Amino acid sequence: MIYLDWASTSPPDRAILLEAAELAAACYGNPSSTHRLGTEARAKLEEARSRLALCLHATKEAARGCIVFTSGGSEANAIALLATLRKRSHARAAPLHIVASAIEHAAIHEQLRLLAGLGVETSFVRPGANGLVTPEAVAAAIRKETALVTVMAVNNETGAIQPLGDIVRAVACAARELGRATPPRVHADAVQAFGKIPFDPLKLGLSSAAFSAHKLRGPRGTGAMWLAATLEPFVVGGGQEGGIRPGTENLAGAWAFSNVAEQAVTSLASELQHARELEARLIAGMEAIPGAIVLPFGRKAGDTRYSPYILSASFPGLAGEVLARALSDEGIAVSTGSACASNAHAKERRVLAAMGVPPELSFGAIRISTGTLTLPADVDRFLETAARVYTRLKP
Amino acid sequence: MDTLYLVKLGEIILKLGNRKEFEDRLKADLKRRLGGALKRLELSHGRIALEVELERAAFVEAALARTPGINGFARAIRTEKQPEAVLAAALDIARAEVAQGKRAFKAESRRADKSFPLDSYGLSSEIGHLVLENCPGTRVDLHAPQFTIHAEIRDKAYVYASPIQGIRGLPTGSQGRGLLLLSGGIDSPVAGYLMARRGLALDAVYFHAYPYTSAEAQEKVIALARVLAGYTGGLSLYTIPFTATQMRIKQKAREESTTLMMRAAMMELAERLAFKIGANSLVTGESLGQVASQTAENLRFTNSRVKLPVFRPLVGLDKEETIELARKIGSYNISVLPYEDCCVLFSPKHPILRADMTRESGAYEELELGPLLDEALKGAERKAIPFSVPGF
């Protein structure tokens, strides 16, 4: 199978998985236990934590803030969103407001819809046709009672890299103009950014960020959250992970995560170059297929506003789902938008629709995402097959 | 250990000359469905007494509740035709009901054997007295009883309470075999159920347009066929590859008539398959005016491609009624799964509402589907869906 669905998940690194399994079997003490087995496990866990922290920042001195291990990106996002509810318990009647981009992953979008049902006001900021959310648009949505702003670092369908540093500054500025003493927290779902493109939450001025291990060839069920300062969690329990993520710690997962993260960050520059080459090949090839359209319109190879790992393209007249199925039969794995949304009932393509892509085009869209193991020949095979299948199946 | 069920037959008892044929069909059908759970089956005077394995009573009840030709059934006690024995059984039955918290009751008796010393009225009042004396808190309520104790004096005496409703209708196969056009939607499984109830043995045909329709859509149809199999006593599901035909229609037909042409081609294929498998009729889930292809004019056109009778039991139902039936038979939750059975790509924005027979017949001929339909039929795959009931 030619695997071009890395944004959904990545083929795990076998050696790292096995090492983690060994560790899970050998170092089985509960990190909260005070006996030797417990303290050994605790030491390993903290080692994993500081190694992961170093992956986020250039120097050891800058490795401030804290890392909390979670069950994945979704949970890390949920912790940030749900923490806003704690403000409610303090002042029942006070209105609560969250600003989010309209193109967030379902882990955020659906959680926000749920919170909206509980009376939390939400503003969704639409991106431009280029898939980018502007700092001005986010700032304009800030209110006195805005508790949280959440904008993803890299969009999982278009690869658009959101200008988070500028957004953080614009939010602070808007808050000052409203006479607020402190700006709202700014959270970023960085699942498609961390380990793929340079990403330093401290430098960006974020309050928190969410990561996932399996996008970086790590195991499922492991994620992490970076926090500039601690927060009051909505889900509580045994006080693990600084009280922010209760539950006995997944040492093996944390260990594997720190390993894959180190690997990804060490080779980030060369991998990014590799991805840029594949992107150029993909975009050039796509432009050569009659009828096919790269999304967002006018995205060119080498445009640093987009992650080169992710590319959306539309094959008008043929449902993306049908093309993906036919490609699968030819031994090529791609997906239609987010894998998490393609299971759902939703027929509309939320992210593309928010960008103003007309339904005829979003209907025919597929997402191609590459990774470290992707070869130029894989891209060529994909292009040749997609062109052939499109001609054959387009009615 | 075995337990006994008394089964009340449906319309069969109204049949005159060929009643035995209907009864024999039902007996054979019950034997097939109940398999090893059935120990003994006796039919007399419009009742079937079934002795079944006690451990499999729940399965037997689920199976009986889905078998066409059965009005109702109840777990019963069979005794000798002596008043003492009947009364003792009635008290046992009453105690079981009272244990479930029921209090208000009545007794109903039928005496087919007039040599029994008590008449129906006498037996009912004896039962009533006995229960009132022995089960504290009970009271007689003739109008709104919480349970009814039935005593029937026939070849033997049968006593039971809380009969379970059957689906009525006629025994499977008594009306021959029909072929159901089964899609993944809400309507066609309900149509199949309704015609199975009318005594049709059913097979089903599904038109698969891979890759335009997904493997999941096909799995969904198989799941629906499994639900239906509980009522039909098992069925064969035929999958006909439809992609080439669909593509030809999309390429050559006028856009507004694509759905109509597709329906006509499906009817034609279904009929050819029906002849092959010995089915005497087609069954569809169409309902008058529900969608564009189901107006009288359009039904006339699609119908004109076939000679077999086409049964459309939903023709006069509205969607709400169909959905209610779909929930009842257990197909609804499967039908509403998101996998599309007919790709939006092929549905025109403004379909024809009233087909002109001459024009559309000509247009259909011009598509020259003949060889494609031959190929499609050759590619039909049969999957046996054995009888089963959910949970067993």
Interface residues (C-beta under 8 A of the other chain):
Chain A: G317 L318 A319 E321 V322 R325 A326 D329 A344 H345 F363 L393 P395
Chain B: Y210 P211 Y212 S214 A215 M247 K250 Q251 P338 C343 V344 L345 F346
